[in-house]
Amino acid sequence: MPDGTTAEAATRGTDWAALRNMAEDDIERIAAEDADNPATDESHWSGAPDGLSVVKT
């Protein structure tokens, strides 16, 4: 991984206590820097359905 951690560290799950103690600005910065999960904008969602379709049987 880019920060030097291994995939093994990623499989341990979320450290919720550490996340709760992070400043909102830090969370936003880390999320913005995440190349594996890029932010989306309105154009990305323009073709998405508004809800689930009703299936008649």
Secondary structure, 3 states (H helix, E strand, C coil): CCCCCCHHHHCCCCCHHHHHHCCHHHHHHHHHHCCCCCCCCHHHHCCCCCCCCCCCC
